[in-house]
């Protein structure tokens, strides 16, 4: 669990302000994902499930986490933890056949690969593409906009403040 730097402002009910801020944030992120994944939100969700499955266990290692910090770090196919079709379907809540079709499309787009063991991982340099870097930059900017907006509106406050 990460350290807590912000907390909800319990002095007043800001739940509607939070919901409005979150919906604006979520909508902006979804619009960017729709652009990146050519209008296919299910494909975006599946790619993200593969990506997080591939590196989540590795991130528990402080040495790897430090190495992984930079966008220039390439995580090779052999180093990633593979994930099978059924696990992706379960993680995303999407039907197995939909996941299978979308994975085939992600393979053709050179975003995901299917290893010899039958498991799926991210293409080694998928995150280093110009499109991915633009998406990540937008994601960072929108996340900061969301958090700062919630602080400005009094939804969040500094812990202990």
C-alpha positions in Angstrom: 0.0 0.0 0.0 1.4 3.4 -0.9 2.0 6.2 1.6 -1.0 8.5 2.1 -0.3 12.2 1.2 -3.9 13.2 0.5 -7.1 12.4 2.3 -10.8 13.2 1.8 -11.9 16.5 3.3 -14.3 15.3 6.0 -15.2 18.8 7.0 -17.9 18.9 4.3 -19.7 16.6 1.9 -17.9 17.0 -1.4 -19.1 13.7 -3.0 -20.9 15.4 -5.9 -17.8 17.5 -6.7 -15.7 14.3 -6.6 -18.1 12.4 -8.9 -18.1 15.3 -11.4 -14.3 15.6 -11.3 -13.9 11.9 -11.7 -16.3 11.6 -14.6 -14.6 14.5 -16.4 -11.2 12.7 -15.9 -12.5 9.3 -16.9 -14.2 10.7 -20.0 -11.0 12.5 -21.1 -8.9 9.3 -20.6 -11.5 7.2 -22.4 -11.4 9.6 -25.4 -7.7 9.3 -25.6 -7.9 5.5 -25.4 -10.4 5.4 -28.2 -8.0 7.3 -30.4 -5.1 5.1 -29.5 -7.0 1.9 -30.0 -8.9 3.0 -33.1 -12.3 3.3 -31.4 -12.2 -0.1 -29.7 -12.4 0.3 -26.0 -12.6 -3.5 -25.4 -9.2 -3.8 -27.2 -7.8 -1.1 -24.9 -9.0 -2.9 -21.8 -7.5 -6.2 -23.0 -4.1 -4.6 -23.8 -4.1 -3.0 -20.4 -4.9 -6.3 -18.7 -2.0 -8.0 -20.5 0.3 -5.1 -19.7 -0.4 -5.1 -16.0 -0.3 -8.9 -15.7 3.1 -8.9 -17.4 4.8 -6.7 -14.9 2.8 -6.5 -11.7 4.7 -9.3 -10.0 8.0 -7.8 -11.1 7.1 -4.5 -9.5 7.2 -6.1 -6.1 11.0 -6.3 -6.5 12.5 -2.9 -5.4 15.4 -3.3 -7.8 13.1 -4.0 -10.8 10.8 -1.1 -9.7 13.8 1.3 -9.8 14.9 0.0 -13.2 11.3 0.1 -14.5 10.8 3.7 -13.5 12.1 5.1 -16.8 10.2 4.9 -20.1 13.5 4.0 -21.8 13.6 0.6 -20.0 12.6 -2.2 -22.3 11.1 -5.3 -20.5 11.9 -8.2 -22.8 9.3 -10.8 -23.6 11.2 -13.5 -21.7 11.2 -11.4 -18.5 7.4 -10.7 -18.5 4.9 -12.9 -16.8 2.6 -14.4 -19.4 -1.1 -14.5 -19.1 -3.5 -16.9 -20.7 -6.8 -16.1 -22.5 -9.0 -17.3 -19.7 -7.2 -15.2 -17.2 -7.6 -12.1 -19.4 -11.3 -12.8 -19.9 -11.8 -13.2 -16.1 -9.8 -10.0 -15.3 -11.7 -7.9 -17.9 -15.1 -9.4 -17.5 -15.3 -9.8 -21.3 -16.4 -13.0 -23.1 -13.6 -15.4 -23.9 -14.3 -15.3 -27.7 -14.2 -11.5 -27.6 -10.9 -11.6 -25.8 -9.5 -14.1 -28.3 -10.5 -12.0 -31.3 -9.2 -8.8 -29.8 -5.9 -10.5 -28.9 -5.5 -11.5 -32.5 -5.9 -7.9 -33.5 -3.5 -6.7 -30.9 -0.9 -9.2 -32.2 -1.4 -7.9 -35.8 -0.9 -4.3 -34.5 2.3 -5.5 -32.9 1.2 -4.5 -29.4 0.9 -8.0 -27.9 2.6 -11.3 -28.7 1.7 -14.9 -28.1 4.8 -16.7 -26.7 5.6 -20.3 -27.6 4.1 -21.4 -24.2 0.7 -20.0 -25.4 0.7 -17.1 -23.0 0.3 -13.4 -24.0 2.8 -10.6 -23.1 3.4 -7.1 -24.3 5.6 -6.6 -27.3 9.0 -5.6 -25.8 9.0 -2.0 -27.2 5.2 -1.4 -27.2 5.6 1.3 -24.6 8.4 3.1 -26.4 6.4 3.9 -29.5 5.5 7.6 -30.2 1.8 6.8 -29.8 2.3 5.1 -26.4 4.5 7.9 -25.2 1.9 10.5 -26.2 -0.8 8.5 -24.5 1.3 8.2 -21.3 2.1 11.9 -21.3 -1.6 12.7 -21.7 -2.5 10.3 -18.9 0.0 11.9 -16.6 -1.2 15.4 -17.4 -4.9 14.4 -17.0 -4.2 12.6 -13.7 -2.5 15.7 -12.3 -5.3 17.9 -13.6 -7.8 15.6 -11.8 -5.9 15.6 -8.5 -5.2 19.3 -8.5 -8.8 20.0 -9.3 -10.0 17.9 -6.4 -7.6 19.8 -4.1 -8.8 23.2 -5.5 -12.4 22.2 -4.9 -11.7 21.0 -1.4 -12.5 17.4 -2.1 -9.0 16.3 -1.1 -6.6 17.9 1.4 -3.1 17.2 2.5 -3.0 14.5 5.1 -3.2 16.0 8.6 -3.9 19.5 7.0 
